[in-house]
């Protein structure tokens, strides 16, 4: 499984509006890894699931691969 960062678009954020966590928590094939901020969650899912969620949630969220960099 690949890791992705799912974030709520700034223009879609409000106190009673949707959050990234709410958008992905009930989706099949998605495992929430980190959700300290409900508008910015780290999840594990397949690339196919990520593509499906990008299309489904495009109006309210971004779904992008997590990029890790480190010194070797």
DSSP file (Angstrom, degrees, kcal/mol; ACC not computed):
  #  RESIDUE AA STRUCTURE BP1 BP2  ACC     N-H-->O    O-->H-N    N-H-->O    O-->H-N    TCO  KAPPA ALPHA  PHI   PSI    X-CA   Y-CA   Z-CA
    1    1 A X              0   0    0      0, 0.0     2,-0.3     0, 0.0    45,-0.2   0.000 360.0 360.0 360.0 142.4    0.0    0.0    0.0
    2    2 A X  E     -A   45   0A   0     43,-1.6    43,-2.4     1,-0.0     2,-0.4  -0.674 360.0-120.5 -97.3 154.6    1.1    3.5   -0.8
    3    3 A X  E     -A   44   0A   0     -2,-0.3    63,-2.4    41,-0.2     2,-0.3  -0.777  30.2-176.3 -98.2 141.7    0.8    6.5    1.6
    4    4 A X  E     -AB  43  65A   0     39,-2.8    39,-2.7    -2,-0.4     2,-0.5  -0.954  23.6-133.6-134.0 151.8   -1.2    9.6    0.6
    5    5 A X  E     -AB  42  64A   0     59,-3.3    59,-2.4    -2,-0.3     2,-0.5  -0.936  21.0-166.1-104.5 124.4   -1.9   12.9    2.1
    6    6 A X  E     +AB  41  63A   0     35,-3.0    35,-2.6    -2,-0.5     2,-0.4  -0.957  12.3 178.4-114.1 121.3   -5.6   13.9    2.0
    7    7 A X  E     -AB  40  62A   0     55,-1.9    55,-2.8    -2,-0.5     2,-0.4  -0.938  30.5-118.5-127.1 146.3   -6.3   17.6    2.7
    8    8 A X  E     - B   0  61A   0     31,-2.5    53,-0.3    -2,-0.4     5,-0.1  -0.644  40.1-109.9 -77.6 133.4   -9.5   19.6    2.8
    9    9 A X    >   -     0   0    0     51,-2.9     3,-1.5    -2,-0.4     4,-0.5  -0.375  23.5-124.3 -61.7 142.4   -9.4   22.5    0.3
   10   10 A X  G >  S+     0   0    0      1,-0.3     3,-1.3     2,-0.2    -1,-0.1   0.888 111.2  53.8 -57.6 -41.1   -9.1   25.8    2.0
   11   11 A X  G 3  S+     0   0    0      1,-0.2    -1,-0.3     3,-0.0    -2,-0.1   0.631 108.5  51.2 -71.6 -10.8  -12.2   27.2    0.3
   12   12 A X  G <  S+     0   0    0     -3,-1.5     2,-0.4    48,-0.2    -1,-0.2   0.432  85.9 109.0-101.5  -2.0  -14.2   24.1    1.5
   13   13 A X    <   +     0   0    0     -3,-1.3     2,-0.3    -4,-0.5     6,-0.1  -0.613  35.7 137.5 -81.9 131.4  -13.1   24.5    5.2
   14   14 A X    >   -     0   0    0     -2,-0.4     3,-0.6     4,-0.2    -2,-0.0  -0.956  64.1 -98.5-158.6 167.8  -15.7   25.6    7.7
   15   15 A X  T 3  S+     0   0    0     -2,-0.3    -1,-0.1     1,-0.2    -2,-0.0   0.853 124.6  27.3 -62.3 -34.7  -16.8   24.7   11.2
   16   16 A X  T 3  S+     0   0    0     -3,-0.0    -1,-0.2     2,-0.0     3,-0.1   0.295 104.0 103.5-110.6   9.2  -19.7   22.5   10.0
   17   17 A X  S <  S-     0   0    0     -3,-0.6    -4,-0.1     1,-0.2    -5,-0.0  -0.217  81.1 -71.9 -85.4 178.2  -18.2   21.6    6.6
   18   18 A X        -     0   0    0     -6,-0.2     2,-0.3     4,-0.0    -4,-0.2  -0.323  44.1-152.4 -69.3 150.8  -16.7   18.3    5.4
   19   19 A X     >  -     0   0    0      1,-0.1     4,-2.0    -3,-0.1    20,-0.2  -0.835  26.6-116.9-117.5 160.9  -13.2   17.3    6.6
   20   20 A X  H  > S+     0   0    0     18,-0.5     4,-1.7    -2,-0.3     5,-0.2   0.897 116.7  54.5 -60.9 -40.2  -10.7   15.1    4.9
   21   21 A X  H  > S+     0   0    0     17,-2.5     4,-2.1     1,-0.2     3,-0.3   0.930 108.9  46.4 -61.4 -46.2  -11.0   12.6    7.7
   22   22 A X  H  > S+     0   0    0     16,-0.3     4,-0.5     1,-0.2    -1,-0.2   0.859 110.0  55.8 -63.6 -34.9  -14.8   12.3    7.3
   23   23 A X  H  < S+     0   0    0     -4,-2.0    -1,-0.2     1,-0.2    -2,-0.2   0.840 120.4  26.5 -68.0 -33.7  -14.4   12.0    3.5
   24   24 A X  H >< S+     0   0    0     -4,-1.7     3,-1.5    -3,-0.3    -2,-0.2   0.638  97.2  85.6-106.0 -15.8  -12.0    9.0    3.7
   25   25 A X  H 3< S+     0   0    0     -4,-2.1    -3,-0.1     1,-0.3    -2,-0.1   0.787  98.6  37.9 -63.7 -28.4  -12.8    7.2    7.0
   26   26 A X  T 3< S+     0   0    0     -4,-0.5     2,-0.3     2,-0.1    -1,-0.3   0.344  89.6 114.8-103.4   7.3  -15.7    5.1    5.6
   27   27 A X  S X  S-     0   0    0     -3,-1.5     3,-1.3     1,-0.1     2,-0.1  -0.609  70.6-117.2 -79.6 132.8  -14.1    4.4    2.2
   28   28 A X  T 3  S+     0   0    0     -2,-0.3     3,-0.1     1,-0.2    -1,-0.1  -0.441  97.3  23.1 -67.3 140.0  -13.3    0.8    1.5
   29   29 A X  T 3  S+     0   0    0      1,-0.2     2,-0.5    -2,-0.1    17,-0.4   0.528  95.9 115.1  84.7   6.1   -9.6    0.1    1.0
   30   30 A X    <   -     0   0    0     -3,-1.3     2,-0.5    -6,-0.1    -1,-0.2  -0.944  43.9-169.0-114.3 127.3   -8.4    3.2    3.0
   31   31 A X  E     -C   44   0A   0     13,-2.5    13,-2.6    -2,-0.5     2,-0.4  -0.968  19.3-136.7-114.8 120.1   -6.5    2.9    6.2
   32   32 A X  E     +C   43   0A   0     -2,-0.5    11,-0.3    11,-0.2     3,-0.1  -0.635  25.4 174.4 -77.1 125.0   -6.1    6.1    8.2
   33   33 A X  E     +     0   0A   0      9,-3.0     2,-0.4    -2,-0.4    10,-0.2   0.806  69.1  11.1 -98.2 -40.4   -2.5    6.4    9.5
   34   34 A X  E     +C   42   0A   0      8,-1.8     8,-2.2     3,-0.1    -1,-0.3  -0.990  54.5 159.8-145.3 131.2   -2.5    9.8   11.1
   35   35 A X  E     +     0   0A   0     -2,-0.4     6,-0.1     6,-0.2     3,-0.1  -0.014  28.5 129.9-143.4  35.3   -5.5   12.1   11.8
   36   36 A X  E    S+     0   0A   0      1,-0.2     2,-0.6     4,-0.1     5,-0.1   0.870  84.8  40.5 -59.4 -36.8   -4.4   14.7   14.4
   37   37 A X  E >  S-C   40   0A   0      3,-0.6     3,-2.0     1,-0.1    -1,-0.2  -0.964  79.7-152.8-110.8 114.7   -5.7   17.4   12.1
   38   38 A X  T 3  S+     0   0    0     -2,-0.6   -17,-2.5     1,-0.3   -18,-0.5   0.672  95.6  56.2 -65.5 -14.2   -9.0   16.3   10.6
   39   39 A X  T 3  S+     0   0    0      1,-0.2   -31,-2.5   -20,-0.2     2,-0.3   0.543 113.3  40.7 -90.5  -7.8   -8.4   18.5    7.6
   40   40 A X  E <  S+AC   7  37A   0     -3,-2.0    -3,-0.6   -33,-0.2     2,-0.3  -0.834  75.2 166.7-142.8 100.4   -5.0   16.9    6.8
   41   41 A X  E     -A    6   0A   0    -35,-2.6   -35,-3.0    -2,-0.3     2,-0.5  -0.870  29.4-138.8-119.2 148.9   -4.8   13.1    7.2
   42   42 A X  E     +AC   5  34A   0     -8,-2.2    -9,-3.0    -2,-0.3    -8,-1.8  -0.907  31.7 174.9-103.2 131.4   -2.3   10.5    6.1
   43   43 A X  E     -AC   4  32A   0    -39,-2.7   -39,-2.8    -2,-0.5     2,-0.4  -0.889  28.5-133.7-133.2 161.5   -3.7    7.3    4.7
   44   44 A X  E     +AC   3  31A   0    -13,-2.6   -13,-2.5    -2,-0.3     2,-0.3  -0.975  43.6 134.4-114.5 133.2   -2.6    4.1    3.1
   45   45 A X  E     -A    2   0A   0    -43,-2.4   -43,-1.6    -2,-0.4   -15,-0.1  -0.972  54.1 -85.1-165.4 167.2   -4.4    2.9    0.0
   46   46 A X     >  -     0   0    0    -17,-0.4     4,-2.3    -2,-0.3     5,-0.2  -0.413  40.0-113.0 -77.2 157.6   -3.8    1.5   -3.4
   47   47 A X  H  > S+     0   0    0      1,-0.2     4,-2.3     2,-0.2     5,-0.2   0.851 118.5  55.4 -58.7 -34.6   -3.1    3.8   -6.4
   48   48 A X  H  > S+     0   0    0      2,-0.2     4,-2.1     1,-0.2    -1,-0.2   0.911 107.9  47.7 -65.2 -41.6   -6.5    2.8   -7.9
   49   49 A X  H  > S+     0   0    0      2,-0.2     4,-2.6     1,-0.2    -2,-0.2   0.901 110.3  52.9 -65.2 -40.4   -8.3    3.8   -4.8
   50   50 A X  H  X S+     0   0    0     -4,-2.3     4,-2.5     1,-0.2    -2,-0.2   0.913 108.9  49.4 -61.0 -43.0   -6.5    7.1   -4.7
   51   51 A X  H  X S+     0   0    0     -4,-2.3     4,-1.8     2,-0.2    -1,-0.2   0.910 111.1  49.7 -62.2 -42.0   -7.5    7.8   -8.3
   52   52 A X  H  X S+     0   0    0     -4,-2.1     4,-2.4     1,-0.2    -2,-0.2   0.916 112.4  46.9 -63.3 -43.7  -11.1    6.9   -7.5
   53   53 A X  H  X S+     0   0    0     -4,-2.6     4,-3.1     2,-0.2    -2,-0.2   0.866 106.6  58.0 -68.9 -35.4  -11.1    9.3   -4.5
   54   54 A X  H  < S+     0   0    0     -4,-2.5     4,-0.5    -5,-0.2    -1,-0.2   0.937 112.7  40.9 -56.5 -46.1   -9.5   12.1   -6.5
   55   55 A X  H >< S+     0   0    0     -4,-1.8     3,-0.6     1,-0.2    -2,-0.2   0.924 118.6  45.6 -67.8 -45.0  -12.4   12.0   -8.9
   56   56 A X  H 3< S+     0   0    0     -4,-2.4     3,-0.3     1,-0.2    -2,-0.2   0.872 123.4  32.3 -67.3 -39.7  -15.1   11.5   -6.2
   57   57 A X  T >X S+     0   0    0     -4,-3.1     4,-2.6     1,-0.2     3,-1.7   0.205  78.6 119.4-106.6  14.4  -13.8   14.2   -3.8
   58   58 A X  T <4 S+     0   0    0     -3,-0.6    -1,-0.2    -4,-0.5    -2,-0.1   0.770  71.5  57.6 -55.8 -31.3  -12.3   16.7   -6.2
   59   59 A X  T 34 S+     0   0    0     -3,-0.3    -1,-0.3    -4,-0.2    -2,-0.1   0.757 123.5  18.7 -72.8 -23.7  -14.7   19.5   -5.1
   60   60 A X  T <4 S+     0   0    0     -3,-1.7   -51,-2.9     1,-0.2     2,-0.3   0.617 119.4  37.9-123.8 -17.5  -13.6   19.4   -1.4
   61   61 A X  E  <  -B    8   0A   0     -4,-2.6     2,-0.4   -53,-0.3   -53,-0.2  -0.931  56.9-135.1-140.0 159.7  -10.3   17.6   -1.0
   62   62 A X  E     -B    7   0A   0    -55,-2.8   -55,-1.9    -2,-0.3     2,-0.5  -0.906  15.6-163.4-106.3 141.7   -6.8   17.1   -2.5
   63   63 A X  E     +B    6   0A   0     -2,-0.4     2,-0.3   -57,-0.2   -57,-0.2  -0.955  22.7 161.6-127.0 110.2   -5.4   13.5   -2.6
   64   64 A X  E     -B    5   0A   0    -59,-2.4   -59,-3.3    -2,-0.5    -2,-0.0  -0.955  42.6-100.7-131.7 146.9   -1.6   13.5   -3.2
   65   65 A X  E     -B    4   0A   0     -2,-0.3     2,-0.4   -61,-0.3   -61,-0.3  -0.367  40.9-114.5 -62.4 143.1    1.1   10.9   -2.7
   66   66 A X        -     0   0    0    -63,-2.4     2,-0.6    -2,-0.0   -63,-0.2  -0.670  29.2-153.4 -78.5 131.0    3.2   11.4    0.5
   67   67 A X        -     0   0    0     -2,-0.4     2,-0.4    -3,-0.0   -63,-0.0  -0.931   9.9-168.7-110.5 123.9    6.7   12.2   -0.4
   68   68 A X        -     0   0    0     -2,-0.6     2,-0.4     2,-0.0    -2,-0.0  -0.924   4.5-177.0-113.3 135.2    9.4   11.3    2.1
   69   69 A X        +     0   0    0     -2,-0.4     2,-0.3     2,-0.0    -2,-0.0  -0.982  10.1 159.6-129.4 144.2   13.0   12.6    1.9
   70   70 A X        -     0   0    0     -2,-0.4     2,-0.3     0, 0.0    -2,-0.0  -0.986  40.4-100.5-155.9 163.3   15.8   11.7    4.1
   71   71 A X              0   0    0     -2,-0.3    -2,-0.0     1,-0.1     0, 0.0  -0.698 360.0 360.0 -87.2 139.3   19.6   11.7    4.3
   72   72 A X              0   0    0     -2,-0.3    -1,-0.1     0, 0.0     0, 0.0   0.402 360.0 360.0-103.6 360.0   21.3    8.3    3.7
